[in-house]
C-alpha cells in the first residue's frame, strides 16, 4: 500500500496495514469465515471481541472513555479495511453511529457508560426507521410519553441493523406533536434486554441483518434521555456528514475487495487457450472499473479531510458528503455487477463469492439515507427546489 497515492500519513498507512493483517489472520479464508458465523449471519462475536481487545473499536472514542482518541479518517480507514477484508462485524456501523451521538450529546455519566462499553466490545444499534417513516424520517410515530420522572414507550421500529447482537439501543421517538414534523423528537438509550422490547429479525437477501422492534409499555427512567427532550432531529442531523462518509468507506472497501477478486479470476480463468483477462472486451471494462474506484477513493479521502477541517459552509459539506456517499456506494455496486457478468456462470456460484459481493453491495446504496434522497439533498443545495 502506498501512502503517496492514498494520501495517507505514515500512521494512517500503518493502521490500514495492521487491519489488513488482522483480517487475513482472523477471517482470511472462506472456510474461516464460515466457521465464525452460522445461518447466514454477518456478525461474529469472536472477531468483534478481538477487535476490541486490539483497541480498534474505540478508535475514534476519546481516551478518557477508554478509546484511542483517533479522528474521522482513522474511523473511515477502520471501516474500509474491515469491509475489504470481509470481516464479519456487521454491528460496527451502527455502533459507531451511536458512539458519535453520545460523544456530542451524552452526559458525562452516559459517556462513561456507553462509550466505555463500546470501546470494550459492546455492540450497539440505532433505531430510527418505522413502517411509515423510512426516507421520511420526520414522520416518526413511535411514542415516548412522559410520566413523572419516567417515559413510557409504545410503537414499532423497523430496519434496525444488528439489533439482535446489540447490548444497547439508541431509540428516536416522538415526545411531542408540533406544527413542524421535525420537532418533538427525542433520543433514548435502553439496554436490549429491557422488559417490553421485542426484537424480531427480518429475512433479507443479505441474511439476518436487520430487525423489527416492538415496544409495549417500555418504561425508561429520565436518565435514559440523550441530549435535550424534543431536540432529537437536530441531534440526528448533526452527525449525518460523518455517517455518510463512514458508509462510503465501507462501500470503498467492498469495491476494492470485489475488484481484487475479479482481477485475480480473469488472470487465471482460460477460454480459447488464453486467460480471459487478455481479451480486449474484458480488459477495457476492468480498466474502467479501476478508474471509477480510484476516482471514488480520491473523493472519499478528500471529503473526509474537508469534514474534519470543517472550514467550509455547512451546506457545502452536506453536498460533498451526499455526493461521496452516492459515488462510492454506486461504484461498489457497479463493480459487483460487472464482476458477476465478467465471471459468467461462476459469478453466480456461491463458491466463488462474487454473488455475495453483489448482495452486499446493494445495501449501502439504501442505508444511511438512500441515494435517491442524497440526490435530493445535492440538487437542493444547488438551488433546485
TIBA-698719 format. One line per field, with one value per residue (C-alpha): residue number from 0; y, x, z. Coordinates in steps of 0.5 Angstrom, whole numbers, m for minus. Each point is the difference from the previous one (the first is absolute). Example, Ala and Ser with C-alpha at 12.3 -4.5 7.8 and 13.67 -1.06 7.14 Angstrom:
% TIBA-698719
seq = [0	1]
north = [m9	7]
east = [25	2]
up = [16	m2]
This chain:
% TIBA-698719
seq = [0	1	2	3	4	5	6	7	8	9	10	11	12	13	14	15	16	17	18	19	20	21	22	23	24	25	26	27	28	29	30	31	32	33	34	35	36	37	38	39	40	41	42	43	44	45	46	47	48	49	50	51	52	53	54	55	56	57	58	59	60	61	62	63	64	65	66	67	68	69	70	71	72	73	74	75	76	77	78	79	80	81	82	83	84	85	86	87	88	89	90	91	92	93	94	95	96	97	98	99	100	101	102	103	104	105	106	107	108	109	110	111	112	113	114	115	116	117	118	119	120	121	122	123	124	125	126	127	128	129	130	131	132	133	134	135	136	137	138	139	140	141	142	143	144	145	146	147	148	149	150	151	152	153	154	155	156	157	158	159	160	161	162	163	164	165	166	167	168	169	170	171	172	173	174	175	176	177	178	179	180	181	182	183	184	185	186	187	188	189	190	191	192	193	194	195	196	197	198	199	200	201	202	203	204	205	206	207	208	209	210	211	212	213	214	215	216	217	218	219	220	221	222	223	224	225	226	227	228	229	230	231	232	233	234	235	236	237	238	239	240	241	242	243	244	245	246	247	248	249	250	251	252	253	254	255	256	257	258	259	260	261	262	263	264	265	266	267	268	269	270	271	272	273	274	275	276	277	278	279	280	281	282	283	284	285	286	287	288	289	290	291	292	293	294	295	296	297	298	299	300	301	302	303	304	305	306	307	308	309	310	311	312	313	314	315	316	317	318	319	320	321	322	323	324	325	326	327	328	329	330	331	332	333	334	335	336	337	338	339	340	341	342	343	344	345	346	347	348	349	350	351	352	353	354	355	356	357	358	359	360	361	362	363	364	365	366	367	368	369	370	371	372	373	374	375	376	377	378	379	380	381	382	383	384]
north = [0	7	6	4	m1	m2	7	m3	1	m5	m1	m1	m5	m4	0	m3	m5	m2	m1	m4	m5	0	m2	m5	m3	m1	m1	0	m6	m2	m6	4	5	m6	m3	7	1	m4	0	6	5	5	1	m4	2	m3	4	6	m1	m1	7	3	m4	3	7	1	1	6	3	7	0	5	m3	2	m5	m6	2	1	8	m1	4	m1	m2	m5	m3	0	m4	m5	m1	0	m5	m5	0	m1	m6	m3	1	m3	6	3	3	5	5	1	0	6	4	m1	2	6	3	m2	4	6	0	m5	2	m2	m6	m2	1	m4	m6	0	2	m4	m6	1	0	m6	m4	1	0	6	1	7	m1	6	m3	m2	m3	7	3	m2	5	5	m1	6	m4	m4	m2	m5	4	2	2	4	m3	4	m2	m5	m1	m6	m2	m3	m2	m3	1	m4	m1	0	m2	m5	1	m8	1	6	2	6	4	7	2	6	1	5	4	6	2	6	4	m2	m7	0	3	m4	m6	m2	m6	m5	m5	m7	m7	m5	m4	5	m3	1	1	m6	m1	m4	m1	2	m5	3	m2	2	m4	2	7	4	m1	3	3	0	4	m2	5	0	4	4	5	7	m1	m4	6	2	7	5	m2	2	1	m7	3	5	m5	m5	5	2	m7	m1	2	m5	m5	1	m1	m6	m3	2	m3	m7	0	2	m6	m4	3	m2	m7	m1	3	m4	m7	2	1	m6	m4	3	m1	m8	m2	m2	m1	m1	m1	6	4	4	6	0	2	7	0	m2	4	6	m1	m2	7	4	m3	1	8	0	m3	5	6	m3	0	7	3	m4	2	7	0	m3	5	6	m2	m1	7	3	6	1	2	m6	0	m2	m5	m3	0	m3	m6	m1	m1	m4	m5	0	m1	m5	m5	0	m1	m6	m3	1	m4	m5	0	m1	m5	m5	2	m1	m6	m3	m6	0	7	m4	m5	0	m3	6	5	5	0	1	6	3	m2	4	6	1	2	6	4	m1	1	7	3	m3	3	3	4	2	3	4	3	1	3	5	2	3	4	m5	m1]
east = [0	3	m1	1	m5	m5	2	0	5	5	m4	m6	3	3	m7	m3	6	m2	m7	1	5	m6	m5	5	2	m7	m5	4	m3	m7	1	2	m6	m5	3	m1	m7	m7	m6	2	2	4	3	5	0	7	3	m3	3	7	m1	m2	6	5	m3	m4	m7	2	4	m4	m2	4	5	m4	m5	4	2	6	m2	0	m4	m5	6	2	m7	m1	6	m2	m7	3	5	m4	m5	6	2	m7	0	m7	m1	m7	m1	5	m3	m6	5	4	m6	m3	7	0	m6	2	6	m4	m6	1	1	7	m4	m2	6	4	m5	m2	7	4	m5	1	8	0	m4	m8	m3	m6	m6	m3	m8	m3	m4	m7	m5	m2	6	6	2	m5	3	m3	m7	2	m6	3	m2	4	m5	3	m3	3	8	m1	m2	m5	2	m5	0	4	7	3	6	4	7	4	m5	0	7	0	1	m4	m4	m1	m7	m3	m7	m6	0	m5	m4	2	m2	7	0	8	m2	m2	5	5	5	0	5	m2	3	m2	m3	m5	m7	m5	5	0	5	m3	5	m2	2	4	4	7	m2	m3	3	m6	m6	m7	0	m7	0	m6	m1	8	2	6	3	1	7	m1	m1	6	1	m6	m7	m3	7	1	m1	6	4	m1	2	6	3	m2	6	4	m5	0	8	0	m5	4	7	m4	m2	7	3	m6	2	8	m1	m5	5	5	m3	m3	7	3	m5	1	7	m1	m6	1	m4	2	7	1	m1	m7	3	4	m6	m1	m7	1	7	m4	m5	4	4	m6	m1	7	m1	m7	3	6	m5	m4	6	2	m7	m1	7	m1	m7	3	5	m4	m6	6	2	m7	3	m6	m7	m5	m4	7	2	m7	0	7	m2	m6	4	5	m5	m3	6	4	m6	m2	7	0	m7	2	7	m4	m5	6	3	m6	0	7	1	m6	m4	6	m3	m6	4	0	7	3	m3	m2	m7	1	3	m6	m5	5	1	m7	m2	5	m4	m6	2	3	m5	m2	4	m7	0	7	m1	m6	5	5	m5	m3	7	1	m6	m5	m6]
up = [0	m2	5	m6	m5	6	3	7	5	3	6	m4	m5	6	2	m6	m1	7	m1	m7	4	6	m6	m3	7	3	m6	m6	m4	m2	5	6	m1	m1	7	3	m2	m1	m3	m5	6	m2	7	4	8	0	m5	3	6	m3	m3	7	3	m5	1	m7	3	4	m6	0	7	5	4	7	m2	m2	m7	m5	m1	m7	m6	m5	m5	5	0	m7	m1	5	m3	m7	1	4	m6	m4	4	0	8	3	4	m2	6	0	m5	5	6	m2	m2	7	2	m4	3	7	m1	m2	5	5	8	3	3	m6	m4	5	0	m7	m4	5	m2	m7	1	4	m6	2	m7	0	m5	m2	m1	m5	m6	1	m5	m2	2	m5	m4	3	7	3	m1	7	4	5	6	7	5	6	6	6	0	m5	m7	m3	m7	m5	m7	m6	m3	m6	m4	7	m2	4	6	1	2	4	7	0	m5	m1	m2	m3	2	0	6	m2	m6	m3	m7	m3	0	1	7	6	m1	6	1	5	2	2	1	m5	6	2	2	m5	m6	m5	m6	m6	m6	m7	m5	m6	m6	4	6	7	0	2	5	2	7	4	6	5	6	1	6	0	5	m2	1	m7	m4	m4	m1	0	0	m7	m3	m3	m7	0	4	m6	m5	4	m2	m7	m3	4	m1	m8	0	4	m4	m6	3	1	m8	m2	4	m3	m7	1	2	m6	m5	3	0	m7	m3	3	m3	m7	0	1	m3	m7	m6	m7	2	4	6	m1	3	m6	m5	m1	1	8	0	m1	4	6	m2	1	7	2	m2	4	6	0	m1	6	4	m1	1	6	3	m2	3	7	1	m2	5	5	m1	0	m3	m6	1	3	m7	m4	5	m1	m7	0	5	m4	m7	3	3	m7	m4	5	1	m7	m2	4	m3	m7	2	2	m5	m5	4	m1	m7	m2	4	m4	4	5	2	3	3	8	0	m4	5	m6	1	8	m2	m4	5	5	m5	m1	8	0	m5	4	7	4	m5	m7	m6	m2	6	m1	m7	3	5	m5	m5	5	3	m8	1	m4	4]
